[in-house]
Amino acid sequence: MKCVSHIIMAALMPFAVACHHKDIECPWNIDRDISVIFNWENAPAANPEGMALYFFPASEGGRIWRFDIAGKEGGTVNLPIGKYRMLAFNNDTRNIDFTGAASYFTFTATSPSLGEDLRRMPDMLWSGHTSEIDVTACGVKYLLPDGAWKECVKGLVRCSPGPCIINYTVVVKDVENISGVASVTARLSGLHSECRLENIDPSGSPCSIPFQMHVDGASSITGALRGFGTDYSQPNVLTLFITLTDGSAITLTRDVTEQILNNPDQRNVTIIINGLSIPSEGIPDTPVGGGDIDVGVVGWTVIEINLSTDIM
């Protein structure tokens, strides 16, 4: 009887070994398809024509990979297995220069220069990033914004781009003699000229951005501009360049720092100025109220100006 039991035990041993759990071993030195899916909960109104994806190697000296994906939903890219950092942004911009592309940490969007401190208004820009991605033949693992790791054997990476741009709306209400206005251009100073995509932080030297304004109805002048954010190291000054119907021109300046600083929505800033009296012709010899505060509105400064093309 003992011999029979020994024979049965011996026969079962191969099955016991065969069912023993072993760690899955993944092959190396191969490529892997990665599907990047964009979630737009941070920018629901965004509708870019396409997205650019940069994969920066985590170690020094590796190759940087760029892929362009049509539309805003996402797509599939093919990467060698390894560790990366990923930047994503819309690739349909025209008025943005990109610099520092040799590193994930220095990749920067910049407003093109118009000379001196003037910068061209940047296009809308949305950017997302993933600071750590581990691509293996068995799937992908990546770091979420909250610091948790997400692992997916299907090779899916979800990215949530957010806006890099601040929208500014300027409204001048209760304008007297508005019929005497032929055209208005403007500029807003004290803005950042750059944005680092790694953390969507505004940076760069302070700049001024010119923009167009329009006569809106019977008593308002309105306009809008975009920028990378407000640089609070210096005042934010709104300047209006007004051409009158008689061919003369005036410029009005107003410090709007407090309005911008206290705006409840720092992504969509509204500047509202109540009251402005346009002279019927040219600049009055003696400003109303005396000194350099003029044209019937406390807080405006008026000076003569020779309009030039650098504000267009």
C-alpha positions in Angstrom: 0.0 0.0 0.0 2.9 2.3 0.8 4.4 1.6 -2.6 1.2 2.6 -4.3 1.0 5.9 -2.5 4.6 6.7 -3.3 3.9 6.0 -7.0 0.9 8.3 -6.9 2.9 11.1 -5.2 5.7 10.8 -7.7 3.2 11.0 -10.6 1.6 14.2 -9.2 4.9 16.1 -8.7 5.3 17.2 -12.3 1.8 18.7 -12.2 2.6 20.6 -9.0 5.7 22.1 -10.5 3.8 23.0 -13.7 1.2 24.9 -11.7 3.7 26.8 -9.6 3.3 30.6 -10.3 6.2 32.3 -12.1 6.7 36.0 -12.6 6.0 37.1 -16.2 9.2 38.0 -18.0 8.8 40.7 -20.7 11.2 40.8 -23.7 13.5 43.9 -24.0 15.0 45.8 -26.9 11.7 46.1 -28.8 9.2 48.9 -29.6 5.8 49.3 -28.1 2.6 50.9 -29.3 1.3 53.5 -26.9 -2.2 55.0 -27.1 -2.4 58.6 -25.8 -5.9 59.7 -24.9 -6.7 63.4 -24.2 -9.2 64.4 -21.6 -10.4 68.0 -21.9 -12.1 68.5 -18.5 -9.6 71.3 -17.8 -10.4 73.0 -21.1 -13.9 72.0 -22.2 -14.1 74.6 -25.0 -10.8 73.6 -26.6 -10.9 72.4 -30.2 -7.4 72.2 -31.6 -6.7 71.0 -35.1 -4.0 68.6 -33.8 -1.7 67.8 -30.9 2.1 67.5 -30.8 3.6 64.9 -28.4 7.2 65.0 -27.2 8.8 62.1 -25.4 12.0 63.1 -23.6 14.2 60.2 -22.3 14.6 60.1 -18.6 18.3 59.5 -18.9 20.8 61.9 -20.5 21.8 61.4 -24.1 18.8 59.5 -25.4 16.7 60.4 -28.4 13.8 62.8 -28.2 10.7 61.6 -30.0 8.1 63.9 -31.6 4.7 62.8 -32.9 1.9 64.9 -34.4 -1.7 63.6 -34.0 -4.6 65.0 -36.0 -7.6 66.2 -34.0 -8.0 66.4 -30.2 -9.0 63.0 -29.2 -5.6 61.3 -29.2 -3.8 58.5 -31.1 -1.3 55.8 -31.1 2.5 56.2 -31.3 5.3 53.7 -31.4 8.2 54.0 -28.9 11.2 51.9 -27.9 10.7 50.6 -24.4 12.3 52.8 -21.7 11.6 55.6 -19.3 10.3 59.0 -20.6 8.8 62.3 -19.7 6.0 63.5 -22.0 4.8 67.0 -23.1 1.7 67.5 -25.2 0.4 70.8 -26.8 -1.7 71.8 -29.7 0.3 72.1 -32.9 -1.9 74.6 -34.8 -0.3 77.8 -33.4 1.2 80.4 -35.6 2.1 83.3 -33.3 4.2 81.3 -30.8 7.9 80.5 -30.8 9.0 77.4 -29.1 12.5 77.3 -27.5 14.4 75.0 -25.1 13.2 71.9 -26.9 16.3 70.0 -25.9 14.9 69.3 -22.5 11.6 68.5 -20.8 12.4 71.1 -18.1 13.3 74.0 -20.5 10.7 73.6 -23.2 9.1 77.1 -23.5 6.4 78.9 -25.5 7.3 82.5 -26.3 5.4 85.5 -27.7 7.3 86.7 -30.9 9.1 90.0 -30.4 8.0 93.2 -32.2 10.9 95.2 -30.9 11.7 96.7 -27.5 9.3 95.3 -25.0 6.5 94.7 -27.5 5.3 91.2 -28.2 2.9 89.7 -30.6 -0.3 88.3 -29.1 0.1 84.6 -28.7 -2.4 82.1 -30.1 -4.5 79.9 -27.9 -2.3 77.2 -26.3 -3.2 74.1 -24.3 -0.6 71.9 -22.8 -0.4 68.7 -20.7 2.5 66.7 -19.3 3.4 63.4 -17.6 6.6 63.7 -15.6 7.3 59.9 -15.6 6.3 57.2 -18.1 7.8 53.7 -18.0 7.2 51.9 -21.4 7.7 48.1 -21.3 6.8 45.3 -23.7 4.1 44.3 -21.2 2.4 47.7 -21.0 2.9 51.2 -19.6 3.1 52.7 -16.1 2.9 56.5 -15.6 2.7 59.0 -12.8 -0.6 60.8 -12.3 -0.8 64.5 -11.3 -1.8 63.5 -7.8 1.5 61.5 -7.4 -0.1 58.1 -7.8 1.1 55.5 -10.3 -1.2 54.2 -13.0 -0.4 50.9 -14.8 -2.1 49.7 -18.0 -1.2 46.5 -19.8 -3.0 47.8 -22.9 -0.5 50.7 -23.2 -3.0 53.5 -22.6 -1.8 56.9 -21.3 -4.4 59.5 -20.4 -3.4 63.2 -20.5 -5.4 66.2 -19.4 -4.2 69.4 -21.2 -5.0 72.8 -19.6 -4.9 76.4 -20.9 -1.5 78.2 -20.9 -3.1 81.4 -22.0 -4.9 84.2 -20.0 -7.8 85.9 -21.8 -8.2 89.7 -21.1 -11.3 91.6 -22.0 -11.2 95.4 -22.0 -14.4 97.5 -21.8 -14.5 101.3 -21.7 -18.1 102.4 -20.9 -20.0 105.7 -21.1 -17.8 107.3 -23.8 -18.9 110.8 -24.6 -18.4 112.2 -28.2 -17.8 108.6 -29.4 -18.8 109.7 -32.9 -15.5 111.6 -33.1 -13.6 108.4 -32.9 -12.2 107.0 -36.2 -10.2 104.0 -34.8 -8.7 102.7 -31.6 -5.7 100.5 -31.0 -4.3 99.6 -27.5 -1.7 97.8 -25.6 -1.5 96.3 -22.1 1.9 96.3 -20.3 3.2 94.2 -17.4 2.5 90.8 -19.0 4.7 87.7 -19.1 6.3 86.9 -22.4 6.8 83.2 -22.0 5.3 80.0 -20.5 7.2 76.8 -19.5 5.1 73.8 -20.6 6.5 71.5 -17.9 4.3 73.2 -15.3 2.4 75.9 -17.3 4.1 78.6 -15.3 4.4 82.1 -16.9 7.9 83.4 -17.1 10.2 85.6 -19.1 10.8 89.4 -19.1 7.7 91.7 -18.8 6.3 92.8 -22.0 3.5 94.8 -23.6 1.0 93.3 -26.1 -0.8 95.4 -28.7 -4.4 94.7 -29.7 -7.3 96.2 -31.6 -10.3 97.9 -30.0 -13.7 98.7 -31.6 -16.5 101.1 -31.1 -19.3 99.0 -29.7 -22.7 100.6 -29.9 -23.3 104.2 -29.0 -21.1 104.7 -26.0 -18.6 101.8 -25.5 -15.2 100.8 -26.8 -14.2 97.1 -26.4 -11.3 94.9 -27.1 -9.7 91.6 -26.2 -6.2 90.1 -26.0 -4.4 87.0 -24.9 -1.1 86.6 -22.9 0.8 84.2 -20.8 -0.1 85.9 -17.6 0.4 89.0 -15.6 3.9 90.0 -14.3 3.2 91.7 -11.0 6.7 93.0 -10.7 5.6 96.2 -12.4 2.4 98.1 -13.0 -0.1 96.9 -15.6 -0.9 100.0 -17.7 -3.6 100.1 -20.4 -2.8 102.5 -23.2 -5.4 103.6 -25.8 -4.2 105.1 -29.1 -7.2 107.0 -30.5 -7.4 108.5 -34.0 -10.1 111.1 -34.3 -12.3 111.7 -37.4 -10.5 115.1 -38.0 -7.2 113.2 -38.4 -5.6 114.1 -35.1 -4.6 111.5 -32.5 -4.4 111.2 -28.7 -3.2 108.5 -26.4 -4.7 107.8 -23.0 -3.0 105.7 -20.3 -4.5 104.1 -17.2 -3.0 102.0 -14.4 -5.2 98.8 -14.2 -3.0 96.8 -11.9 -5.6 96.6 -9.1 -8.4 95.5 -11.3 -6.2 92.6 -12.7 -4.9 91.6 -9.3 -8.4 91.4 -7.8 -10.2 89.8 -10.7 -12.1 86.7 -9.4 -11.1 84.6 -12.5 -7.4 84.8 -13.2 -7.8 82.8 -16.4 -10.4 85.2 -17.8 -9.6 88.8 -16.7 -12.1 91.6 -17.3 -11.0 95.2 -17.2 -13.9 97.7 -17.0 -13.4 101.5 -17.1 -16.4 103.8 -16.6 -16.4 107.2 -18.2 -14.4 108.8 -21.0 -15.0 112.1 -22.8 -13.4 112.3 -26.2 -12.5 115.9 -27.3 -14.4 117.0 -30.3 -11.2 117.8 -32.2 -7.6 117.4 -31.3 -6.2 117.7 -27.8 -7.4 120.5 -25.5 -4.8 123.1 -24.6 -5.5 122.7 -20.9 -6.6 119.2 -19.7 -9.8 119.2 -17.8 -9.1 119.0 -14.0 -5.6 120.4 -14.5 -2.2 118.7 -14.5 -1.9 115.5 -16.6 -5.2 113.9 -15.7 -7.5 114.6 -18.6 -10.5 114.3 -20.8 -13.1 114.3 -18.1 -12.0 111.0 -16.4 -10.0 110.9 -13.2 -7.2 108.4 -13.7 -6.5 108.9 -17.4 -3.3 110.5 -18.6 -3.3 112.2 -22.0 -0.4 113.0 -24.2 0.1 113.7 -27.9 1.3 110.8 -30.0 2.5 110.1 -33.6 0.9 106.7 -34.3 3.3 104.2 -35.9 3.0 100.7 -37.3 4.7 99.0 -34.3 1.4 98.9 -32.4 -0.6 97.1 -35.1 
